[in-house]
Amino acid sequence: MNILSAIIVFENLHEVKRLFHWGPIIALTVIGVCSSMAILDSIIWYWPLDTTGGSINFIMLINWTVLILYNYFNAMFVGPGYIPLEWKPINFQQPLFQSSVSHDPSEIILENQQDVMYLQFCKLCQGYKAPRSHHCRKCNRCVMKMDHHCPWINNCCGHMNHAYFTSFLLLAPLGCIHAALIFIMTTYTQLYDRISFGWSSVKIDMSAARHIHNPIMPFSIAAFAATLFALGLALGTTIAVGMLFFIQMKVILRNKTSIEAWIEEKAKDRIQYYQTGEDFIFPYDLGSRWENFKQVFTWSGTPMGDGIEWPVHEKCNQYTLTIEQLKQKHDKRQRSVEYRVVEDYNGACCPLGKGLNTFFRTPCTEEPRIKLTKGETIFATRGTKWWMYGDKVLNEEQAKAEVRIRGWFPRRCVEKCHYDSANNSTSEEKKEQ
């Protein structure tokens, strides 16, 4: 019912445009090719419907297709859930700062407003980022418990659709394994009497797997080529999507997202680098894999929680992770390195004029590339041997418009600025801007 309501309701019809993107087009094409070829191979050449086994096999193939598409479209159209625009933390039932003297609701709301110092402000959404939320450049909204933006569903994976997305990652490989078995057995049984492999010493009894019948059409070269093509898609999907499923389950059983796993890793690096002696505890791990699992998967299909307030570890509070994010943001600003642009760059993903290594080793990410003009200043925060990522220092007009220009650029286009203590304060001011 979730998928029907998401499509039929008039105000949500604009969501249908998500289908017109290379990700869903490729994904649905793979699903269509594998399922249709498995059904055709099965009922025409391998296991006809006039047998009990053939009928059961046919029902299972249809069942896989329906379940895969159901979870796929729910992941796409139900969406991850978005933080309301201009959101402020005034509705938490257990505020971080709560008076032990007065329990007047108006006073609690005022105290909750103090909590904004522990949250990041999103200029695009004109509101604060709730715990576990992140702003998605593609969706242009702050997403509840954002895991990542998935091009295959052309939407974010987050709080509301995490279960649907993970179920799709499980069902797709299982369906493809079934289809791959059909393709292999169809090819073998149809070519068994036509091709001699020269295995004189190897005899394999496949009489139980061969269903002798008179097909309504011959297994032609075109059918053979189509079956091999579908087999390649099925095996590739099984490996690729299966790996994604195990990655997702690894973080779900710890009640994390992919982003939060990265934040936790950086927290440990920060503590070790500065020798602060802190003991960072990930706040959302409830200590039991089953309890963590139930936070995402429920019988109703709707995850637990409202996407803003979360159950946390007894030694943590609602802002434990957001405080750590602010520390990491400050640390990144302090450790950023100033560079001056020495070559123009047009922002191309794979620039031909910047060397073969730059062309072939472009970062495999959907993060943007930024145009560079000779003489500009940029603060780099990370990078590879051939590419760097950073924030461009803005001019007056851009600063007034409160825009932020950051992304990847070729390393050869910039050179490190060497400055002394006299103008070191100017550099620090630029970092703050």
Salt bridges, closest charged atoms under 4 A:
GLU15 OE2 - HIS14 NE2 3.29
GLU15 OE1 - ARG18 NE 2.51
ASP147 OD2 - HIS148 ND1 2.55
ASP193 OD2 - ARG210 NH2 3.09
GLU260 OE2 - ARG132 NE 2.72
GLU264 OE1 - LYS256 NZ 2.22
GLU278 OE2 - ARG270 NH1 3.13
GLU278 OE1 - LYS327 NZ 3.07
GLU291 OE2 - LYS294 NZ 3.31
GLU324 OE1 - ARG270 NH2 2.76
ASP331 OD2 - ARG335 NH1 3.25
GLU338 OE2 - LYS430 NZ 3.57
GLU343 OE1 - LYS354 NZ 3.19
GLU343 OE2 - ARG412 NH2 3.62
GLU367 OE2 - ARG382 NH2 2.83
GLU376 OE1 - LYS392 NZ 3.39
ASP391 OD2 - ARG404 NE 2.70
GLU415 OE2 - ARG340 NH2 2.31
GLU428 OE2 - LYS431 NZ 3.90
